[in-house]
Amino acid sequence: MRVSEFWTAVADEFGEPYGRVLVSDQVLDSVGSLTATQALSRGVPARQVWTALCDAMDVPQERRYGVGQREPKKL
């Protein structure tokens, strides 16, 4: 997962205004007690941050895989 895909996933799952607040306020224990924004800025992989955020917010497994991925290119 790229960082851009992370931000798309956040917007898709949590909505634009709430998602931006969530990533800057919610402390995620599994990434060193950092917020998602802090973890990303310190080089924690986006997929790991996404998983930690989903765990903290009880996002069901079926809504985690593939969220935030871009649509495939049409040939």
TORFIKOL-169772 format. One record per residue (C-alpha): residue number from 1; y, x, z. Coordinates in nm, 3 decimals. Each point is the difference from the previous one (the first is absolute). Layout:
REM residues N
NUBA,NUM,Y,X,Z
...
END
This chain:
REM residues 75
NUBA,1,0.000,0.000,0.000
NUBA,2,0.340,0.131,-0.096
NUBA,3,0.306,-0.055,0.216
NUBA,4,0.139,-0.241,-0.260
NUBA,5,-0.325,-0.198,0.020
NUBA,6,0.033,-0.002,0.380
NUBA,7,0.343,-0.163,-0.026
NUBA,8,-0.132,-0.255,-0.249
NUBA,9,-0.289,-0.079,0.235
NUBA,10,0.239,-0.045,0.293
NUBA,11,0.218,-0.239,-0.200
NUBA,12,-0.304,-0.193,-0.130
NUBA,13,-0.163,-0.039,0.341
NUBA,14,0.294,-0.039,0.236
NUBA,15,0.290,-0.106,-0.219
NUBA,16,0.308,0.201,-0.090
NUBA,17,0.228,-0.032,0.301
NUBA,18,-0.272,-0.007,0.268
NUBA,19,-0.203,0.279,-0.156
NUBA,20,0.294,0.242,0.002
NUBA,21,0.067,-0.073,0.368
NUBA,22,-0.369,0.027,0.086
NUBA,23,-0.047,0.347,-0.148
NUBA,24,0.299,0.134,0.190
NUBA,25,-0.075,-0.168,0.336
NUBA,26,-0.379,-0.038,0.042
NUBA,27,-0.150,0.307,0.172
NUBA,28,-0.342,0.085,-0.140
NUBA,29,-0.229,0.175,0.249
NUBA,30,-0.247,0.120,-0.263
NUBA,31,0.264,0.212,-0.176
NUBA,32,0.124,0.180,0.308
NUBA,33,0.203,-0.281,0.159
NUBA,34,0.249,0.006,-0.287
NUBA,35,0.149,-0.282,-0.201
NUBA,36,-0.116,-0.032,-0.359
NUBA,37,0.331,0.141,-0.122
NUBA,38,-0.027,0.301,0.231
NUBA,39,-0.363,0.060,-0.096
NUBA,40,0.079,-0.006,-0.372
NUBA,41,0.292,0.237,0.046
NUBA,42,-0.228,0.242,0.188
NUBA,43,-0.252,0.007,-0.281
NUBA,44,-0.267,-0.239,0.126
NUBA,45,-0.176,-0.139,-0.310
NUBA,46,0.127,-0.343,-0.103
NUBA,47,-0.353,-0.151,0.003
NUBA,48,-0.049,0.115,0.361
NUBA,49,0.335,-0.151,0.101
NUBA,50,-0.084,-0.324,-0.183
NUBA,51,-0.335,-0.022,0.179
NUBA,52,0.164,0.067,0.337
NUBA,53,0.262,-0.268,-0.067
NUBA,54,-0.266,-0.250,-0.105
NUBA,55,-0.202,0.077,0.314
NUBA,56,0.304,-0.045,0.224
NUBA,57,0.094,-0.329,-0.165
NUBA,58,-0.357,-0.139,-0.024
NUBA,59,0.010,-0.030,-0.378
NUBA,60,-0.344,-0.123,-0.115
NUBA,61,-0.214,0.248,-0.196
NUBA,62,0.002,-0.219,-0.311
NUBA,63,0.379,0.038,-0.028
NUBA,64,0.004,0.379,0.042
NUBA,65,-0.184,0.138,-0.299
NUBA,66,0.205,0.037,-0.312
NUBA,67,0.318,-0.144,0.145
NUBA,68,0.300,0.185,-0.134
NUBA,69,-0.171,0.133,-0.309
NUBA,70,0.182,-0.035,-0.324
NUBA,71,-0.123,-0.229,-0.272
NUBA,72,-0.211,0.185,-0.258
NUBA,73,0.178,0.101,-0.318
NUBA,74,-0.065,-0.224,-0.297
NUBA,75,-0.106,0.181,-0.312
END
